[in-house]
Amino acid sequence: MAAAAVVGRLPTLIFVNKIDRVGARGDDLVAYVARLVTPHVVPLGVVGGLGTPAAEFIAYGLGDPGFQAALAAVLAEHDDAVLADLVEDVTPPPARLRSALQAQTAAALVYPLVFGCALSGAGVAALADGIRRLLPPAPAPEDRLRGRVFAIERGAGGTRSPTSARTVGTWARASASPSTAASPTAGSVASAAKSARCTW
């Protein structure tokens, strides 16, 4: 799924689940993602107690010099101001790094990564914080409905009930009439609203 999001240039926060499992991977998994999915991955922390029930996500802080240097190196590929600082052997200030990370995540230029365990809750707070801070807000709703019907079921009396993936707009319930009873828009509609968002 992460690969599809990268190919589709969707703002994405990668969540690596099940860090409590035996055989769970940490730094080598980040290297794998960087090699095969995107070189612009930004791990936002490390795992403590990897592969044990006590596994936890330990988030980096922007005051951490090591994280600052690693983050700046990734962000500099798409930010001339950060690049200029690095050329002058200057570490960009935390505020600039935070702003650049937010902008580049929203533009699908970098992909922050959080480790965690959904069962124990490890990393979940960092995931939620990343979604709130790094992903762009949802666009304003449109009056015009757009989507795709991918299945139509026949009901009693010959009515048709389409199952649709709604992308934008809102559903308006239509009253069935003899002229619309056979139309894919009549009757009950089951919508599977999709979200491509999966961010710090």
Buried (B, 14 or more C-beta within 10 A) or exposed (E): EBEEBBEEEBBBBBBBBBBBBEEBBBEEBBEEBBEEBBEBBBBBBBBBBBBBEEBBBBBBEBEBEEBBEBBBEBBBEBBEEBBEBBEEEEBBEBEBBBBBBBBBBBEBBBBBBBBBBEEBEBBBEBBEBBBEBBBBEEEEEEEEBEBEEEEEEEEEEEBBBBEBEBEEEEEEEEEBEEEBEEBEBBBEBEEEEEEEBBBB
